[in-house]
């Protein structure tokens, strides 16, 4: 099993005294099997992402819309406000009435504070998303992943003069709907890499090149990390092999040996 998982096919053929055809037939059958057959009996639960923002392109102008669930319409109860006014006008208040007035005032003050807090949160969300759209305007206009610019949390925090922790909470938990799909906000943050022309580009551009190269490689002879490093150098990205390995792992792509097929 260890040799099978690690794709040490020569070791398997030698141990079992079989040829390539026999091995390929066995692999085809094994990959059809489910190691957890009980899962087929469980009910699958579909999970849906409800975007927190929408970005709409209106004749070249990008408009950020906050989802209504993040912008609920809150207001004070009119009946409580009217009751408080009526009690305040009563000059002959007894102790119970005074206590009732104080109670209602406390609750109304708490409600006002809560409404103000929700409005402030909405403003923070709107400011953050607007700043992200402004920084990544090319992507939101054309949808080309390689047009994403290097951007870190501090860039947005400095731009809207808020704490990095605030931007981090927004980026790690929110989604935006665009003309090109739904994306988590953290998708738009990436490190910068300097190419041979001295231009700083997003590491997403490099990851896209790696992903495309691996998708189009020969699975009988997959590209090693060193070969991928050479390919990037040809395209003007002088990146170390360990960095290539890091990006490959971030893309959830296994090493060349584990991508090999018969």
C-alpha contacts under 8 A as a table, 3 or more apart, distances in Angstrom:
res1	aa1	res2	aa2	distance
1	X	4	X	4.91
1	X	5	X	6.16
2	X	5	X	5.26
2	X	6	X	6.22
3	X	6	X	5.15
3	X	7	X	5.82
3	X	8	X	4.98
3	X	9	X	7.19
3	X	11	X	7.09
3	X	12	X	6.75
4	X	7	X	4.95
4	X	8	X	6.26
4	X	9	X	7.04
4	X	12	X	7.38
5	X	8	X	7.89
6	X	257	X	7.72
6	X	258	X	6.34
7	X	257	X	7.00
7	X	258	X	6.10
7	X	260	X	7.65
8	X	11	X	5.52
8	X	12	X	6.57
9	X	12	X	5.03
9	X	13	X	6.16
10	X	13	X	5.18
10	X	14	X	6.11
11	X	14	X	5.19
11	X	15	X	6.03
12	X	15	X	5.15
12	X	16	X	6.01
12	X	17	X	7.98
13	X	16	X	5.35
13	X	17	X	5.34
13	X	18	X	4.98
13	X	19	X	6.20
13	X	20	X	7.55
13	X	23	X	7.14
14	X	17	X	5.02
14	X	18	X	6.99
18	X	22	X	6.00
18	X	23	X	6.77
19	X	22	X	5.44
19	X	23	X	6.32
20	X	23	X	5.10
20	X	24	X	6.01
20	X	262	X	7.66
21	X	24	X	5.14
21	X	25	X	6.17
22	X	25	X	5.18
22	X	26	X	6.29
23	X	26	X	5.12
23	X	27	X	6.13
24	X	27	X	5.05
24	X	28	X	6.13
24	X	262	X	6.63
25	X	28	X	5.23
25	X	29	X	6.45
26	X	29	X	5.19
26	X	30	X	6.09
27	X	30	X	5.07
27	X	31	X	6.05
28	X	31	X	5.53
28	X	32	X	6.79
29	X	32	X	5.48
29	X	33	X	7.17
30	X	33	X	5.46
31	X	34	X	7.92
34	X	37	X	5.44
36	X	39	X	5.93
37	X	40	X	5.91
37	X	41	X	7.90
38	X	41	X	5.52
38	X	42	X	7.04
39	X	42	X	5.28
40	X	43	X	7.87
49	X	175	X	7.88
50	X	175	X	7.54
51	X	54	X	7.11
51	X	67	X	7.15
51	X	174	X	7.15
51	X	175	X	4.75
51	X	176	X	5.09
51	X	177	X	5.79
51	X	182	X	7.07
52	X	66	X	6.29
52	X	67	X	5.08
52	X	69	X	7.82
52	X	70	X	6.95
52	X	174	X	5.90
52	X	175	X	5.36
52	X	176	X	5.81
52	X	177	X	7.86
53	X	64	X	6.83
53	X	65	X	5.58
53	X	66	X	4.73
53	X	67	X	5.35
53	X	129	X	7.83
53	X	175	X	6.55
53	X	176	X	4.57
53	X	177	X	6.12
54	X	64	X	5.90
54	X	65	X	5.07
54	X	66	X	6.62
54	X	67	X	7.20
54	X	176	X	5.49
54	X	177	X	4.63
54	X	178	X	6.07
55	X	62	X	6.42
55	X	63	X	5.56
55	X	64	X	4.73
55	X	65	X	6.27
55	X	140	X	7.63
55	X	176	X	7.19
55	X	177	X	6.31
55	X	178	X	5.31
55	X	179	X	7.69
56	X	62	X	5.61
56	X	63	X	5.19
56	X	64	X	6.63
56	X	65	X	7.73
56	X	178	X	6.85
56	X	179	X	7.33
57	X	60	X	5.77
57	X	61	X	5.55
57	X	62	X	4.61
57	X	63	X	6.42
57	X	141	X	7.08
58	X	61	X	5.02
58	X	62	X	6.22
58	X	63	X	7.20
60	X	141	X	7.57
62	X	133	X	7.78
62	X	140	X	7.78
62	X	141	X	7.72
64	X	126	X	7.38
64	X	129	X	7.15
64	X	130	X	6.34
65	X	126	X	7.95
66	X	70	X	6.64
66	X	71	X	6.87
66	X	122	X	7.96
66	X	125	X	7.90
66	X	126	X	6.79
67	X	70	X	5.52
67	X	71	X	6.61
68	X	71	X	4.74
68	X	72	X	5.99
69	X	72	X	5.83
70	X	122	X	6.80
71	X	118	X	7.91
71	X	119	X	7.81
71	X	122	X	6.37
74	X	115	X	6.43
75	X	115	X	7.34
76	X	80	X	7.95
76	X	81	X	7.64
76	X	108	X	7.37
76	X	111	X	6.89
76	X	112	X	7.38
77	X	80	X	5.53
77	X	81	X	6.56
78	X	81	X	5.14
78	X	82	X	6.13
79	X	82	X	5.14
79	X	83	X	6.05
80	X	83	X	4.99
80	X	84	X	6.16
80	X	104	X	7.21
80	X	108	X	7.89
81	X	84	X	5.19
81	X	85	X	6.32
81	X	108	X	7.82
82	X	85	X	5.10
82	X	86	X	6.19
83	X	86	X	5.11
83	X	87	X	6.24
84	X	87	X	5.16
84	X	88	X	6.10
84	X	101	X	6.26
84	X	104	X	6.72
84	X	105	X	7.42
85	X	88	X	5.09
85	X	89	X	6.37
86	X	89	X	5.31
86	X	90	X	6.62
87	X	90	X	5.21
87	X	93	X	7.85
87	X	97	X	7.42
87	X	101	X	6.60
88	X	91	X	7.46
88	X	101	X	7.47
90	X	93	X	6.11
93	X	96	X	7.91
93	X	97	X	5.56
93	X	98	X	6.20
94	X	97	X	5.27
94	X	98	X	6.26
95	X	98	X	5.05
95	X	99	X	6.18
96	X	99	X	5.08
96	X	100	X	6.18
97	X	100	X	4.97
97	X	101	X	6.18
98	X	101	X	5.08
98	X	102	X	6.20
99	X	102	X	5.10
99	X	103	X	6.10
100	X	103	X	5.05
100	X	104	X	6.19
101	X	104	X	5.23
101	X	105	X	6.14
102	X	105	X	5.11
102	X	106	X	6.23
103	X	106	X	5.25
103	X	107	X	6.36
104	X	107	X	5.14
104	X	108	X	6.09
105	X	108	X	5.13
105	X	109	X	6.03
106	X	109	X	5.15
106	X	110	X	6.14
107	X	110	X	5.03
107	X	111	X	6.13
108	X	111	X	4.99
108	X	112	X	6.16
109	X	112	X	5.11
109	X	113	X	6.21
110	X	113	X	5.10
110	X	114	X	6.20
111	X	114	X	5.05
111	X	115	X	6.20
112	X	115	X	5.16
112	X	116	X	6.15
113	X	116	X	5.12
113	X	117	X	6.15
114	X	117	X	5.05
114	X	118	X	6.28
115	X	118	X	5.16
115	X	119	X	6.24
116	X	119	X	5.09
116	X	120	X	6.12
117	X	120	X	5.05
117	X	121	X	6.20
118	X	121	X	5.06
118	X	122	X	6.24
119	X	122	X	5.03
119	X	123	X	6.25
120	X	123	X	5.06
120	X	124	X	6.23
121	X	124	X	5.01
121	X	125	X	6.23
122	X	125	X	5.13
122	X	126	X	6.11
123	X	126	X	5.07
123	X	127	X	5.97
124	X	127	X	5.19
124	X	128	X	6.05
125	X	128	X	5.22
125	X	129	X	6.14
125	X	170	X	7.11
126	X	129	X	5.33
126	X	130	X	5.98
127	X	130	X	5.18
127	X	131	X	6.12
127	X	160	X	6.88
128	X	131	X	5.21
128	X	132	X	6.31
128	X	156	X	7.04
128	X	160	X	7.23
128	X	167	X	7.05
128	X	170	X	7.87
129	X	132	X	5.06
129	X	133	X	6.18
130	X	133	X	5.14
130	X	134	X	6.13
131	X	134	X	5.04
131	X	135	X	6.20
131	X	156	X	6.41
131	X	159	X	7.24
131	X	160	X	7.33
132	X	135	X	5.14
132	X	136	X	6.07
132	X	156	X	6.99
132	X	188	X	7.63
133	X	136	X	5.12
133	X	137	X	5.37
133	X	140	X	6.80
134	X	137	X	5.18
135	X	149	X	7.56
136	X	139	X	5.61
136	X	140	X	6.59
136	X	147	X	7.97
136	X	148	X	6.01
136	X	149	X	6.40
136	X	188	X	7.57
137	X	140	X	5.25
137	X	141	X	6.09
138	X	141	X	5.11
138	X	142	X	5.98
138	X	143	X	7.41
138	X	144	X	7.69
138	X	147	X	6.14
138	X	148	X	7.25
139	X	142	X	5.32
139	X	143	X	4.58
139	X	144	X	5.48
139	X	145	X	6.52
139	X	147	X	5.74
139	X	148	X	5.94
140	X	143	X	5.64
140	X	178	X	7.03
140	X	179	X	7.81
143	X	179	X	7.76
143	X	180	X	5.86
144	X	147	X	5.48
144	X	148	X	7.53
145	X	148	X	5.71
145	X	204	X	7.33
145	X	205	X	7.09
145	X	208	X	7.96
146	X	202	X	7.67
146	X	204	X	6.72
146	X	205	X	4.73
146	X	208	X	7.42
147	X	205	X	7.77
148	X	188	X	7.10
148	X	201	X	7.90
148	X	202	X	6.23
148	X	204	X	7.40
148	X	205	X	7.70
149	X	190	X	7.85
149	X	192	X	7.79
149	X	201	X	6.02
149	X	202	X	5.20
150	X	189	X	6.84
150	X	190	X	5.33
150	X	191	X	5.36
150	X	192	X	4.69
150	X	193	X	7.94
150	X	200	X	7.39
150	X	201	X	5.95
150	X	202	X	4.33
150	X	203	X	7.33
151	X	155	X	6.36
151	X	188	X	7.29
151	X	189	X	5.01
151	X	190	X	5.44
151	X	191	X	6.44
151	X	192	X	7.38
151	X	202	X	7.79
152	X	155	X	5.50
152	X	156	X	7.24
152	X	189	X	5.39
152	X	190	X	6.17
152	X	191	X	6.84
153	X	156	X	5.53
153	X	157	X	6.19
153	X	164	X	6.17
153	X	167	X	6.41
153	X	168	X	6.68
153	X	189	X	7.14
154	X	157	X	4.85
154	X	158	X	5.90
154	X	164	X	5.91
155	X	158	X	5.38
155	X	159	X	6.21
156	X	159	X	4.95
156	X	160	X	6.28
156	X	167	X	7.32
157	X	160	X	5.55
157	X	161	X	5.48
157	X	162	X	4.92
157	X	163	X	5.82
157	X	164	X	5.39
157	X	167	X	6.35
158	X	161	X	4.85
158	X	162	X	6.66
162	X	166	X	6.90
162	X	167	X	7.49
163	X	166	X	5.40
163	X	167	X	6.80
164	X	167	X	5.14
164	X	168	X	6.07
165	X	168	X	4.93
165	X	169	X	6.25
166	X	169	X	5.31
166	X	170	X	6.50
167	X	170	X	5.18
167	X	171	X	6.06
168	X	171	X	5.10
168	X	172	X	6.00
169	X	172	X	5.41
169	X	173	X	6.46
170	X	173	X	5.71
170	X	174	X	5.95
170	X	185	X	7.74
171	X	174	X	5.92
171	X	184	X	7.38
171	X	185	X	4.84
171	X	186	X	5.02
172	X	184	X	7.60
172	X	185	X	6.88
172	X	186	X	5.97
173	X	184	X	7.54
173	X	185	X	7.73
174	X	184	X	5.93
174	X	185	X	5.93
175	X	182	X	6.70
175	X	183	X	5.53
175	X	184	X	4.26
175	X	185	X	5.60
176	X	182	X	5.59
176	X	183	X	5.47
176	X	184	X	6.33
176	X	185	X	6.70
177	X	180	X	7.91
177	X	181	X	5.96
177	X	182	X	4.35
177	X	183	X	6.57
178	X	181	X	5.30
178	X	182	X	6.03
178	X	183	X	7.84
183	X	187	X	6.54
184	X	187	X	5.50
184	X	188	X	7.95
185	X	188	X	5.87
185	X	189	X	7.69
186	X	189	X	5.42
187	X	190	X	7.66
190	X	202	X	6.07
190	X	203	X	6.33
190	X	204	X	6.92
191	X	202	X	5.91
191	X	203	X	5.75
192	X	200	X	5.86
192	X	201	X	5.43
192	X	202	X	4.73
192	X	203	X	5.80
193	X	200	X	5.32
193	X	201	X	5.26
193	X	202	X	6.07
193	X	203	X	5.99
194	X	197	X	7.79
194	X	198	X	5.58
194	X	199	X	5.40
194	X	200	X	4.32
194	X	201	X	6.20
194	X	237	X	7.49
195	X	198	X	5.41
195	X	199	X	5.62
195	X	200	X	6.49
195	X	201	X	7.25
195	X	236	X	5.62
195	X	237	X	5.01
195	X	238	X	6.92
196	X	199	X	7.45
196	X	236	X	5.11
196	X	237	X	6.33
196	X	238	X	7.20
197	X	236	X	7.70
201	X	205	X	7.10
202	X	205	X	5.66
202	X	206	X	7.43
203	X	206	X	5.08
203	X	207	X	6.25
204	X	207	X	4.88
204	X	208	X	6.02
205	X	208	X	5.13
205	X	209	X	6.44
206	X	209	X	5.14
206	X	210	X	6.29
206	X	232	X	7.73
206	X	237	X	7.90
207	X	210	X	4.99
207	X	211	X	6.02
207	X	247	X	6.37
207	X	248	X	7.53
207	X	251	X	7.59
208	X	211	X	5.06
208	X	212	X	6.09
209	X	212	X	5.22
209	X	213	X	6.06
209	X	232	X	7.81
210	X	213	X	5.13
210	X	214	X	6.18
210	X	228	X	7.01
210	X	248	X	7.40
211	X	214	X	5.25
211	X	215	X	6.09
211	X	251	X	7.73
212	X	215	X	5.04
212	X	216	X	6.26
213	X	216	X	5.33
213	X	217	X	6.07
213	X	228	X	7.88
214	X	217	X	5.09
214	X	222	X	7.48
214	X	223	X	6.99
217	X	221	X	7.63
217	X	222	X	5.84
217	X	223	X	6.71
218	X	221	X	5.31
218	X	222	X	5.51
218	X	223	X	7.96
219	X	222	X	5.05
219	X	259	X	6.49
219	X	260	X	5.09
219	X	261	X	5.36
219	X	262	X	7.88
220	X	260	X	5.48
220	X	261	X	5.28
220	X	262	X	6.06
221	X	260	X	6.46
222	X	256	X	5.34
222	X	257	X	7.37
222	X	259	X	6.52
222	X	260	X	6.03
223	X	226	X	7.93
223	X	227	X	5.68
223	X	228	X	6.35
223	X	256	X	5.89
224	X	227	X	5.07
224	X	228	X	6.25
224	X	255	X	7.22
224	X	256	X	5.24
225	X	228	X	4.98
225	X	229	X	6.06
225	X	241	X	6.17
225	X	244	X	6.34
225	X	245	X	6.23
225	X	255	X	7.67
225	X	256	X	7.52
226	X	229	X	4.91
226	X	230	X	6.30
226	X	241	X	5.90
227	X	230	X	5.11
227	X	231	X	6.22
228	X	231	X	4.95
228	X	232	X	6.25
228	X	244	X	7.27
229	X	232	X	5.20
229	X	233	X	6.29
229	X	238	X	7.94
229	X	239	X	6.54
229	X	240	X	6.82
229	X	241	X	5.76
229	X	244	X	6.39
230	X	233	X	5.03
230	X	234	X	6.31
231	X	234	X	5.18
231	X	235	X	6.59
232	X	235	X	5.03
232	X	236	X	6.39
232	X	237	X	5.16
232	X	238	X	6.90
232	X	239	X	7.28
233	X	236	X	4.99
233	X	237	X	4.79
233	X	238	X	5.08
233	X	239	X	7.12
234	X	237	X	7.32
239	X	243	X	6.44
239	X	244	X	6.93
240	X	243	X	5.29
240	X	244	X	6.48
241	X	244	X	4.97
241	X	245	X	6.25
242	X	245	X	4.96
242	X	246	X	6.20
243	X	246	X	4.92
243	X	247	X	6.23
244	X	247	X	5.22
244	X	248	X	6.09
245	X	248	X	5.03
245	X	249	X	6.15
246	X	249	X	5.19
246	X	250	X	6.22
247	X	250	X	4.97
247	X	251	X	6.31
248	X	251	X	5.11
248	X	252	X	6.49
248	X	253	X	5.49
248	X	254	X	7.42
249	X	252	X	4.88
249	X	253	X	5.65
249	X	254	X	6.87
250	X	253	X	7.60
254	X	258	X	5.98
254	X	259	X	6.52
255	X	258	X	5.59
255	X	259	X	6.60
256	X	259	X	5.12
256	X	260	X	6.47
257	X	260	X	5.38
